[in-house]
Amino acid sequence: MLALALLICAPVLAIPQQAQLTYALRYSAPGSERVRVTMTLPDAQAAPLTLVMPRAIPMGYGEQQFDRYVDSVLAFSNSEEPLPVQRTDGPRWTIGKAGARVRRIEYEVNLARMERDILGASDSSRVRPEYVGLLGYSIFAFVDGFENRPIRLQIDGPAGWPIFSTLAPQLPAATGSTVAQAASFYILADSQIAMGPRLQLRRLKGTVPFFVALYAEGEVDVELHGKVSLEAMEQVIAYFGGAPFTNYTVLIELLRPVSPEHRYGFSMEHLDSSTYYLAMDRGITSKSTADQRDRERFNFAHHIAHAWVPKRAYGEGYFPFTWELAPVIDTIWLSEGFVRYLAMEAVSAGRPESESKVYRQRMLDGLRGIVAESPKFIRRMTLVELSRVGSTRYSEDFRTGRNLFSRGALMAAEMDERIRERSAGKKSLRDGMRNLMTWSVRNRRAFRIEELPAIFAEATGVDTRQVMEKWLRSLEP
């Protein structure tokens, strides 16, 4: 429990106190297709500065050119004198010239064009007549070199509109405007904002305060969504033995397709929230079958569990994050596969033994089928090679993503079986994963692949290196 409490201030988040920046986000009127962002520096800073818009997406294993939707970049001195702004290579703008001092930067983001152009719903912010949903990394830019400064965020929307920020979740929601704090740009970019009369909000009592923010373009049951997602969170917290966050939000959007080419169904994970961008047929209602609720419960559990791994216990490449180019990561198979396996274990816990066994077997058989049916060129890749390929195209070519999480989960299952067998049932992979969290607090850095067996053995007394090395290898000669 102590280790998990400390993870609230995990090494990636431990930032020295520096002068605060102010970001102001304004959505001016219902029906507007744009938001305006104003960045005020703590003191006028010597020009030239570089403004950077993210392209890489944390946990997205890919890139989106969000800079394409940025317009009207302006900059001003302390005396409100306009300063020159020059677009340069990549997602960058040069602000001011030598001898000037920069106090404020402003720009607009075209949300409607962003959603039209970006076909994956989980990668885009969106605007509707009575709703706006904003992903931090799609709308917030940063000044190069200022990423670790604390940030005050002012959010202004249309009069009377409820505004919800995952940085400072509250009910009843503020109307018209609200304020939140972020310890760094990463935390700001990793957050979400939702507003509008069509936004449904609930606060549920859990191990930590649990918030549901839901927008649906049809009839769904927000209470059932809350019940199922809260069950998932509590099961994951029980698996790890505690929560590394002080509150948690699930943000759910159930959408009608913008076009036949747009894709719905991917979800995303964040430090203290997760986001679900689904087609309307995924909505939970009183008519949903037990199997449908099980499917959504597992999806919630899987993405909630990422708040532990890899958001707080992570392999090399996850942190510090590179915003302009997707980082190459060697351990996606663990982040996605082990977490998929532990989510399976978490949601099956507490069921009758026979039911749990059937559920677990069905899930593992599905993973084996994915691996068996994959093309030979993918099976020939080692897991590290496949992870590097998947670092930029995990969902774009989902054959890479499916194989990474399948092979990783099957490795986790075999490790779990070995630990249980050799410890006479006294230990399991859960003990190893809990120790991975403790190790991350103690060492305050990314783990390396070769360190994993020792980390697991420290908690279980069982050597799993042979299992790991077997699954890391190519599956084809």
Stockholm file with secondary structure:
# STOCKHOLM 1.0

chainA/1-477         MLALALLICAPVLAIPQQAQLTYALRYSAPGSERVRVTMTLPDAQAAPLTLVMPRAIPMGYGEQQFDRYVDSVLAFSNSEEPLPVQRTDGPRWTIGKAGARVRRIEYEVNLARMERDILGASDSSRVRPEYVGLLGYSIFAFVDGFENRPIRLQIDGPAGWPIFSTLAPQLPAATGSTVAQAASFYILADSQIAMGPRLQLRRLKGTVPFFVALYAEGEVDVELHGKVSLEAMEQVIAYFGGAPFTNYTVLIELLRPVSPEHRYGFSMEHLDSSTYYLAMDRGITSKSTADQRDRERFNFAHHIAHAWVPKRAYGEGYFPFTWELAPVIDTIWLSEGFVRYLAMEAVSAGRPESESKVYRQRMLDGLRGIVAESPKFIRRMTLVELSRVGSTRYSEDFRTGRNLFSRGALMAAEMDERIRERSAGKKSLRDGMRNLMTWSVRNRRAFRIEELPAIFAEATGVDTRQVMEKWLRSLEP
#=GR chainA/1-477 SS CHHHHHHTTCGGGCCCCCCCEEEEEECCSTTCCEEEEEEEEEEEEESCEEEECCCBCTTTCSBCCGGGGEEEEEEECTTCCEECEEECSSSEEEESCTTCEEEEEEEEEEHHHHHHHCCBGGGCCEEETTEEEEEHHHHCCEETTCTTSCEEEEEECSTTCEEEETTSCCSSCEESEEEEEESSHHHHHTCEEEESTTCEEEEECSSSCEEEEEEESSCCCHHHHHHHHHHHHHHHHHHHTSCSSSCEEEEEEEECCSSTTCBCCCEEECSSEEEEEEEGGGCCCTTCCHHHHHHHHHHHHHHHHTTTTTTTSCBTTSSSCCSSSCCCCSCHIIIIIIHHHHHHHHHHTTSCHHHHHHHHHHHHHHHHHHHHTSCHHHHTSCHHHHHHHHHHHTTTTHHHHHHHHHHHHHHHHHHHHHHHHHTTTSCCHHHHHHHHHHHHHHHCSCBCGGGHHHHHHHHHSCCCHHHHHHHHSCSCC
#=GC SS_cons         CHHHHHHTTCGGGCCCCCCCEEEEEECCSTTCCEEEEEEEEEEEEESCEEEECCCBCTTTCSBCCGGGGEEEEEEECTTCCEECEEECSSSEEEESCTTCEEEEEEEEEEHHHHHHHCCBGGGCCEEETTEEEEEHHHHCCEETTCTTSCEEEEEECSTTCEEEETTSCCSSCEESEEEEEESSHHHHHTCEEEESTTCEEEEECSSSCEEEEEEESSCCCHHHHHHHHHHHHHHHHHHHTSCSSSCEEEEEEEECCSSTTCBCCCEEECSSEEEEEEEGGGCCCTTCCHHHHHHHHHHHHHHHHTTTTTTTSCBTTSSSCCSSSCCCCSCHIIIIIIHHHHHHHHHHTTSCHHHHHHHHHHHHHHHHHHHHTSCHHHHTSCHHHHHHHHHHHTTTTHHHHHHHHHHHHHHHHHHHHHHHHHTTTSCCHHHHHHHHHHHHHHHCSCBCGGGHHHHHHHHHSCCCHHHHHHHHSCSCC
//
